[in-house]
């Protein structure tokens, strides 16, 4: 169980997907058959619960009742178990609607973990602070791996072999990502977006048919042609049985642009939408339904037509992810967007529709975020018949929102946490021991020259 947890934290679980799935299935079957002993401690119960929930197994939170007193409160004596408290805190973030036990666990562990930080070793204190700031379940996996490896390295019980493998794996993947980023940057530079589309925040916006090009202004034609050419190249690389995916892509773009057009009409007519009007359009203009669909286009045979139909049905897991993105984005960018011509944000629409103060709107919208996360967690269980790589992609979009908008609008203002995270992920390799990375992506031992 600890090995699976460490492999996932290191971002190496993809090497052992079959073995991990088999192990967790056995664990779940034993769990439901009541094999586990009542003397399992808080740490074991918490890690087991989180691992199974992460895998889509519907395990009950009643397993934590044994740690509560007769009055229904978590036993204060648990506060002396630092790792147990930390893992209970992490497990509580996988709660769904109505799980009061996990809501209580979150409040209990957050309170006591904060108070014990001054008493911990520097390494463990930093680990606890990071978890309190951004819990494991809400962190981008690759970023979490980069942050966890130095913490694991300081543990007295660490496995040197596992640690070295984690470093090698991270650096190898980083080198692959660097090559991909180099190719994409060259393509982006050739389009000359910064000169021709200076208002675009370095992102791909739209796609139509080539026949519509004459209707476009000159400054966007070159960009448009580049997008069309790229999509054509992607379509050529798809097998005959996969080419149907492009039709889903085109329909998704149409839906996205209709929503953009609605927002443009609001802006130019001076219309101030109600909260309900705004939310129906603004969830689409987050771009997440489109981006999730795009992320499926190039995947192998694991993606079936049913996956694209699921996205088009706008299931609750995608709707909840869009809510996370829209609310967190609008809250952090409120001040910035007031300084330019822009449609009202979700905060302003909520204030208008509910006749409340901006502070009250913030509180209610933060509640929406909490509810949306619970819905994402519930749908992750409900959709366990869908291949895990597809559902994980949706979950990772939700996680990206938490990371990008935690302190500010990190998408618009990328010179702070966003820059630091990108540096950790794509620029700075993890220092190795005796192993070195070759230019061809292989490794050699420095001790053998």
TIPANU-735123 format. One line per field, with one value per residue (C-alpha): residue number from 1; residue in three letters; x, y, z. Coordinates in steps of 0.5 Angstrom, whole numbers, m for minus. Layout:
BEGIN
num: c(NUM, ...) .
residuo: c(ALA, ...) .
x: c(X, ...) .
y: c(Y, ...) .
z: c(Z, ...) .
***
This chain:
BEGIN
num: c(1, 2, 3, 4, 5, 6, 7, 8, 9, 10, 11, 12, 13, 14, 15, 16, 17, 18, 19, 20, 21, 22, 23, 24, 25, 26, 27, 28, 29, 30, 31, 32, 33, 34, 35, 36, 37, 38, 39, 40, 41, 42, 43, 44, 45, 46, 47, 48, 49, 50, 51, 52, 53, 54, 55, 56, 57, 58, 59, 60, 61, 62, 63, 64, 65, 66, 67, 68, 69, 70, 71, 72, 73, 74, 75, 76, 77, 78, 79, 80, 81, 82, 83, 84, 85, 86, 87, 88, 89, 90, 91, 92, 93, 94, 95, 96, 97, 98, 99, 100, 101, 102, 103, 104, 105, 106, 107, 108, 109, 110, 111, 112, 113, 114, 115, 116, 117, 118, 119, 120, 121, 122, 123, 124, 125, 126, 127, 128, 129, 130, 131, 132, 133, 134, 135, 136, 137, 138, 139, 140, 141, 142, 143, 144, 145, 146, 147, 148, 149, 150, 151, 152, 153, 154, 155, 156, 157, 158, 159, 160, 161, 162, 163, 164, 165, 166, 167, 168, 169, 170, 171, 172, 173, 174, 175, 176, 177, 178, 179, 180, 181, 182, 183, 184, 185, 186, 187, 188, 189, 190, 191, 192, 193, 194, 195, 196, 197, 198, 199, 200, 201, 202, 203, 204, 205, 206, 207, 208, 209, 210, 211, 212, 213, 214, 215, 216, 217, 218, 219, 220, 221, 222, 223, 224, 225, 226, 227, 228, 229, 230, 231, 232, 233, 234, 235, 236, 237, 238, 239, 240, 241, 242, 243, 244, 245, 246, 247, 248, 249, 250, 251, 252, 253, 254, 255, 256, 257, 258, 259, 260, 261, 262, 263, 264, 265, 266, 267, 268, 269, 270, 271, 272, 273, 274, 275, 276, 277, 278, 279, 280, 281, 282, 283, 284, 285, 286, 287, 288, 289, 290, 291, 292, 293, 294, 295, 296, 297, 298, 299, 300, 301, 302, 303, 304, 305, 306, 307, 308, 309, 310, 311, 312, 313, 314, 315, 316, 317, 318, 319, 320, 321, 322, 323, 324, 325, 326, 327, 328, 329, 330, 331, 332, 333, 334, 335, 336, 337, 338, 339, 340, 341, 342, 343, 344, 345, 346, 347, 348, 349, 350, 351, 352, 353, 354, 355, 356, 357, 358, 359, 360, 361, 362, 363, 364, 365, 366, 367, 368, 369, 370, 371, 372, 373, 374, 375, 376, 377, 378, 379, 380, 381, 382, 383, 384, 385, 386, 387, 388, 389, 390, 391, 392, 393, 394, 395, 396, 397, 398, 399, 400, 401, 402, 403, 404, 405, 406, 407, 408, 409, 410, 411, 412, 413, 414, 415, 416, 417, 418, 419, 420, 421, 422, 423, 424, 425, 426, 427, 428, 429, 430, 431, 432, 433, 434, 435, 436, 437, 438, 439, 440, 441, 442, 443, 444, 445, 446, 447, 448, 449) .
residuo: c(UNK, UNK, UNK, UNK, UNK, UNK, UNK, UNK, UNK, UNK, UNK, UNK, UNK, UNK, UNK, UNK, UNK, UNK, UNK, UNK, UNK, UNK, UNK, UNK, UNK, UNK, UNK, UNK, UNK, UNK, UNK, UNK, UNK, UNK, UNK, UNK, UNK, UNK, UNK, UNK, UNK, UNK, UNK, UNK, UNK, UNK, UNK, UNK, UNK, UNK, UNK, UNK, UNK, UNK, UNK, UNK, UNK, UNK, UNK, UNK, UNK, UNK, UNK, UNK, UNK, UNK, UNK, UNK, UNK, UNK, UNK, UNK, UNK, UNK, UNK, UNK, UNK, UNK, UNK, UNK, UNK, UNK, UNK, UNK, UNK, UNK, UNK, UNK, UNK, UNK, UNK, UNK, UNK, UNK, UNK, UNK, UNK, UNK, UNK, UNK, UNK, UNK, UNK, UNK, UNK, UNK, UNK, UNK, UNK, UNK, UNK, UNK, UNK, UNK, UNK, UNK, UNK, UNK, UNK, UNK, UNK, UNK, UNK, UNK, UNK, UNK, UNK, UNK, UNK, UNK, UNK, UNK, UNK, UNK, UNK, UNK, UNK, UNK, UNK, UNK, UNK, UNK, UNK, UNK, UNK, UNK, UNK, UNK, UNK, UNK, UNK, UNK, UNK, UNK, UNK, UNK, UNK, UNK, UNK, UNK, UNK, UNK, UNK, UNK, UNK, UNK, UNK, UNK, UNK, UNK, UNK, UNK, UNK, UNK, UNK, UNK, UNK, UNK, UNK, UNK, UNK, UNK, UNK, UNK, UNK, UNK, UNK, UNK, UNK, UNK, UNK, UNK, UNK, UNK, UNK, UNK, UNK, UNK, UNK, UNK, UNK, UNK, UNK, UNK, UNK, UNK, UNK, UNK, UNK, UNK, UNK, UNK, UNK, UNK, UNK, UNK, UNK, UNK, UNK, UNK, UNK, UNK, UNK, UNK, UNK, UNK, UNK, UNK, UNK, UNK, UNK, UNK, UNK, UNK, UNK, UNK, UNK, UNK, UNK, UNK, UNK, UNK, UNK, UNK, UNK, UNK, UNK, UNK, UNK, UNK, UNK, UNK, UNK, UNK, UNK, UNK, UNK, UNK, UNK, UNK, UNK, UNK, UNK, UNK, UNK, UNK, UNK, UNK, UNK, UNK, UNK, UNK, UNK, UNK, UNK, UNK, UNK, UNK, UNK, UNK, UNK, UNK, UNK, UNK, UNK, UNK, UNK, UNK, UNK, UNK, UNK, UNK, UNK, UNK, UNK, UNK, UNK, UNK, UNK, UNK, UNK, UNK, UNK, UNK, UNK, UNK, UNK, UNK, UNK, UNK, UNK, UNK, UNK, UNK, UNK, UNK, UNK, UNK, UNK, UNK, UNK, UNK, UNK, UNK, UNK, UNK, UNK, UNK, UNK, UNK, UNK, UNK, UNK, UNK, UNK, UNK, UNK, UNK, UNK, UNK, UNK, UNK, UNK, UNK, UNK, UNK, UNK, UNK, UNK, UNK, UNK, UNK, UNK, UNK, UNK, UNK, UNK, UNK, UNK, UNK, UNK, UNK, UNK, UNK, UNK, UNK, UNK, UNK, UNK, UNK, UNK, UNK, UNK, UNK, UNK, UNK, UNK, UNK, UNK, UNK, UNK, UNK, UNK, UNK, UNK, UNK, UNK, UNK, UNK, UNK, UNK, UNK, UNK, UNK, UNK, UNK, UNK, UNK, UNK, UNK, UNK, UNK, UNK, UNK, UNK, UNK, UNK, UNK, UNK, UNK, UNK, UNK, UNK, UNK, UNK, UNK, UNK, UNK, UNK, UNK, UNK, UNK, UNK, UNK, UNK, UNK, UNK, UNK, UNK, UNK, UNK, UNK, UNK, UNK, UNK, UNK, UNK, UNK, UNK, UNK, UNK, UNK, UNK, UNK, UNK, UNK, UNK, UNK, UNK) .
x: c(0, 6, 9, 3, 2, 10, 9, 3, 6, 13, 9, 11, 5, 4, 9, 6, m2, m4, 0, m3, m10, m10, m7, m12, m18, m15, m15, m22, m25, m22, m25, m32, m31, m29, m22, m19, m18, m21, m14, m11, m9, m11, m5, m7, m14, m13, m8, m12, m19, m15, m12, m19, m23, m17, m18, m26, m28, m34, m31, m35, m33, m36, m29, m27, m32, m28, m23, m29, m32, m39, m40, m39, m32, m25, m21, m16, m11, m10, m7, 0, 0, 3, 3, m4, m7, m3, m6, m13, m13, m11, m16, m22, m21, m24, m31, m37, m44, m47, m40, m41, m35, m30, m32, m31, m24, m22, m24, m20, m14, m13, m14, m9, m4, m3, m2, 4, 8, 13, 14, 16, 23, 24, 23, 16, 14, 15, 11, 5, 5, 5, m1, m5, m4, m5, m7, m5, m12, m12, m5, m2, 1, 7, 8, 7, 12, 17, 15, 15, 22, 26, 21, 22, 30, 30, 26, 30, 26, 27, 29, 35, 33, 26, 29, 34, 29, 24, 29, 31, 24, 22, 28, 27, 20, 22, 27, 21, 17, 22, 23, 15, 15, 21, 17, 11, 14, 17, 10, 8, 13, 12, 5, 7, 1, 4, 5, m2, m6, m3, m9, m9, m6, m1, m7, m10, m17, m21, m22, m27, m27, m22, m28, m29, m22, m24, m29, m23, m19, m12, m9, m12, m12, m5, m6, m13, m9, m4, m9, m13, m6, m5, m12, m11, m4, m7, m13, m8, m4, m11, m13, m19, m23, m21, m22, m29, m26, m25, m32, m33, m28, m31, m38, m34, m31, m38, m41, m35, m35, m43, m42, m36, m41, m46, m41, m39, m46, m47, m41, m43, m50, m48, m53, m51, m53, m56, m53, m56, m55, m48, m47, m50, m45, m39, m38, m37, m33, m28, m26, m25, m31, m27, m20, m22, m25, m18, m14, m18, m16, m9, m10, m10, m16, m17, m22, m28, m34, m38, m32, m34, m41, m40, m37, m42, m47, m44, m44, m43, m36, m35, m40, m37, m30, m32, m35, m28, m25, m30, m31, m23, m21, m27, m25, m18, m18, m24, m20, m16, m22, m25, m19, m21, m27, m30, m37, m39, m35, m39, m38, m41, m47, m48, m48, m53, m58, m58, m57, m51, m45, m38, m36, m42, m42, m34, m37, m42, m38, m33, m38, m40, m32, m33, m39, m36, m30, m35, m39, m32, m30, m37, m37, m30, m34, m40, m36, m31, m34, m30, m23, m19, m14, m20, m23, m16, m16, m22, m19, m13, m16, m20, m13, m10, m15, m13, m6, m7, m12, m10, m6, m8, m10, m4, m6, m6, 0, 5, 11, 10, 8, 6, 13, 16, 12, 14, 21, 21, 17, 20, 27, 31, 32, 33, 40, 42, 47, 51, 47, 47, 42, 45, 43, 39, 34, 38, 42, 49, 53, 58, 62, 63, 65) .
y: c(0, 5, 3, 5, 11, 13, 11, 15, 21, 20, 21, 14, 10, 10, 4, 0, 1, m6, m9, m3, m4, m11, m10, m5, m9, m15, m9, m7, m14, m15, m9, m10, m17, m14, m17, m11, m11, m6, m5, m1, 5, 12, 12, 6, 7, 14, 12, 6, 10, 15, 10, 6, 13, 15, 9, 10, 5, 7, 6, 9, 14, 10, 7, 13, 13, 8, 15, 19, 19, 18, 25, 25, 29, 26, 24, 29, 24, 23, 30, 26, 22, 27, 22, 20, 27, 29, 23, 24, 31, 28, 23, 28, 32, 26, 27, 28, 31, 29, 26, 30, 25, 28, 35, 34, 31, 36, 42, 37, 36, 43, 46, 41, 41, 48, 48, 43, 46, 49, 43, 39, 38, 43, 38, 35, 42, 44, 38, 40, 47, 45, 40, 45, 50, 45, 38, 32, 31, 38, 39, 37, 30, 32, 39, 34, 29, 35, 38, 31, 28, 33, 31, 24, 25, 27, 21, 16, 10, 12, 7, 9, 5, 8, 15, 14, 11, 17, 22, 19, 18, 25, 28, 23, 26, 33, 32, 29, 35, 40, 37, 38, 45, 47, 44, 48, 54, 54, 53, 59, 63, 62, 64, 71, 71, 77, 81, 79, 78, 82, 81, 74, 71, 66, 61, 58, 61, 58, 54, 55, 52, 55, 58, 63, 66, 71, 74, 75, 81, 80, 80, 74, 70, 67, 65, 62, 58, 55, 53, 49, 46, 44, 40, 37, 34, 31, 28, 25, 22, 19, 12, 11, 9, 15, 20, 21, 25, 31, 32, 32, 37, 42, 41, 43, 49, 52, 51, 55, 60, 61, 62, 67, 71, 71, 75, 79, 81, 83, 87, 91, 92, 94, 88, 86, 79, 76, 70, 65, 68, 69, 62, 58, 62, 63, 55, 54, 60, 57, 53, 46, 42, 44, 43, 36, 34, 36, 32, 26, 27, 24, 18, 11, 6, 7, 13, 10, 14, 14, 18, 24, 23, 23, 30, 33, 31, 36, 31, 33, 32, 37, 42, 42, 43, 49, 52, 51, 54, 60, 62, 61, 65, 71, 72, 73, 77, 81, 87, 87, 86, 92, 96, 94, 94, 87, 83, 83, 77, 72, 76, 82, 78, 75, 81, 84, 78, 77, 84, 82, 85, 83, 80, 76, 74, 71, 67, 64, 63, 59, 55, 53, 51, 47, 43, 43, 39, 34, 33, 32, 27, 23, 23, 20, 14, 14, 14, 8, 4, 9, 8, 11, 15, 19, 21, 23, 28, 31, 31, 34, 40, 41, 41, 46, 51, 50, 51, 57, 61, 60, 66, 71, 70, 66, 65, 73, 74, 69, 72, 69, 62, 60, 62, 58, 52, 52, 53, 47, 42, 44, 48, 45, 38, 34, 33, 26, 22, 17, 17, 22, 24, 23, 28, 22, 21, 15, 15, 12, 11, 17, 12, 7, 13) .
z: c(0, 2, m5, m9, m5, m7, m14, m15, m11, m15, m22, m24, m23, m31, m31, m27, m28, m29, m22, m18, m21, m19, m12, m11, m13, m8, m3, m4, m5, 2, 5, 3, 6, 13, 13, 15, 23, 28, 30, 24, 26, 23, 18, 15, 14, 11, 6, 4, 4, m1, m5, m7, m8, m13, m17, m17, m12, m8, m1, 5, 10, 16, 17, 20, 26, 30, 31, 34, 41, 44, 42, 35, 35, 33, 39, 41, 42, 35, 34, 37, 30, 25, 19, 21, 21, 15, 11, 14, 12, 5, 5, 7, 0, m4, 0, m4, m2, 5, 8, 14, 17, 12, 13, 20, 19, 14, 20, 25, 22, 19, 26, 29, 23, 23, 31, 30, 25, 30, 33, 27, 23, 18, 12, 15, 17, 10, 7, 12, 10, 3, 4, 8, 2, m4, m2, m6, m9, m12, m14, m22, m21, m25, m20, m14, m16, m17, m10, m6, m9, m4, 2, 1, 0, 7, 10, 14, 12, 4, m1, m5, m11, m11, m10, m16, m20, m19, m21, m27, m29, m28, m32, m37, m38, m37, m43, m47, m45, m47, m54, m55, m52, m57, m63, m61, m60, m66, m70, m65, m67, m75, m74, m71, m66, m62, m68, m71, m65, m60, m55, m55, m49, m52, m54, m59, m60, m66, m72, m78, m85, m91, m95, m89, m90, m94, m89, m84, m83, m86, m79, m77, m84, m83, m76, m79, m84, m80, m75, m81, m84, m77, m76, m83, m81, m75, m79, m84, m78, m75, m78, m82, m76, m72, m77, m75, m69, m73, m74, m66, m66, m71, m67, m61, m64, m67, m60, m57, m62, m61, m54, m55, m60, m54, m50, m55, m56, m49, m49, m55, m53, m46, m43, m36, m36, m29, m26, m29, m36, m35, m32, m38, m43, m39, m37, m44, m45, m40, m46, m42, m46, m52, m49, m46, m53, m56, m51, m53, m61, m61, m56, m59, m59, m52, m54, m57, m60, m53, m50, m55, m54, m47, m47, m52, m47, m42, m36, m29, m28, m34, m31, m25, m27, m31, m25, m22, m27, m28, m21, m19, m25, m24, m17, m18, m25, m22, m21, m27, m32, m29, m31, m39, m43, m41, m40, m32, m28, m25, m18, m21, m24, m17, m13, m18, m18, m11, m8, m4, m2, m6, 0, 1, m7, m6, 0, m4, m10, m6, m3, m10, m11, m5, m8, m15, m12, m8, m15, m19, m13, m14, m21, m21, m17, m22, m28, m26, m32, m37, m38, m32, m37, m40, m33, m30, m36, m34, m26, m28, m31, m25, m21, m26, m24, m17, m18, m23, m19, m12, m11, m17, m24, m26, m33, m34, m29, m30, m27, m20, m18, m25, m27, m21, m23, m30, m28, m24, m29, m35, m34, m28, m28, m21, m19, m20, m16, m20, m26, m32, m37, m44, m50, m53, m47, m44, m38, m36, m29, m28, m23, m29, m34) .
***
